[in-house]
Every structure is written in structure tokens, then in C-alpha cells.
Amino acid sequence: MKAFRATGSFKTGKFTWQKYSIEVAAIDEAGAAEKVMSDLGSRHKLKRTEIKIDELKALKADEIQNLTVQYLAGGAQ
């Protein structure tokens, strides 16, 4: 698995958007985008149209901050 960092925003009210940055472990970019949509949608009761992903970046082992993602990506010692 690879580690990805997704940044973007999601809708919190009629006219307000909340920024986010999430690290996920996935096989490819499509899987990472799916994981982000799934997590945010279930956590905040959002539809996929209410979630924007501005950037999806692959991370190197030394850039990963989340320990769970680091373990899943195989970078944990």
C-alpha cells in the first residue's frame, strides 16, 4: 500500500466550507479518493457532492505523520 495526503474542503452549512487534510493508505489514487469520500461522508453525514478534493499527493515514508497510515504503508519500524 501507498500513503496519500488529501487536502480540500467539505460543506458544513448552507454557505460555509471547512478545510481538511487527511492521510490515508491505499493502493492507488482512485482508492485514496474513495477512502477520503467514504470517511468524511460517514463521519460528517455528507454526500459526495459536498466534498471537494483539491490535491491528492503520494507521500514518502519520512513524510507520513499518522502512525496508522505509516504502519499500513509499510514504513513503520
Order of alpha helices (4+ residues) and beta strands (2+ residues): beta-beta-alpha-beta-alpha
